[in-house]
């Protein structure tokens, strides 16, 4: 075991990048049907940009209107 002091992890803001939105875009563009709770999680994490991607691929539904980002 080492006595090396622990350093904090990557901040949430740094962790959430455009890479995540690109993964969502790729999934939806590939025709993957993503269920509503998973889409809601994307919106909570990435906000309006995720909502826009979901709309663009025709998987947005009224149920997602109540999800806060």
N, C-alpha and C positions, 0 to 999 in steps of 0.2 A: 504494500500500500504506500502511496506517495503522500507527502505533506504539501503537495501543490494546492494553493488556494483555489477555490472554485470561482469561476467567472460566470456572470449571468448569461442566460441564453439569448438567442436572437429575439429582438423585439417583434411584437405582432405586426407592427407597421412595416418593418423590414421584411418579415417573412411573407407577407401578402404582396405579391408582385404581379406584374403583367403576365408572368408565366402561368399563374393559376387561371387567369381569364382565357389565355390561349388554350389551356387544356380543356376548359369548358367549351370553348368555341369548336375545338377539334371533335370532341365527343358529340356535340349536337349536330355538327356538319356531317358527321359520319352516320347520322340517322339513329343514334342511340336514343331510345325512349327513357328519359330520366323521370323518376317518380317525383311527385310534388314535394314531399319532405326534403328530398335531396336538393331540389331546385331552391327551396326556401333557405337551406343552409348556405348555398352559394350566394344568395342575395344578402344574408346576414353578414357574411364574410367580406364580400366585395362591393356591396351596395348597388347603386344605380348602373354602373357599367355591366354588372352581371345581369341585371334586369333587362338591359338593352339587348344583350347577347341572346338571352332566353326568348325575348319577343321576336328578334330577327329570325329565329329558327322555328317559330310557330309553336313553342311549347309553353307559352305563358297562359295562365288561367286566372280567373277572378280570385281564387283562393290565395294567390301570391300577393294580391293588393294589400293584405293586412300585415305582411312581413315587413318588419322595420330593419333598416340597414344600419 
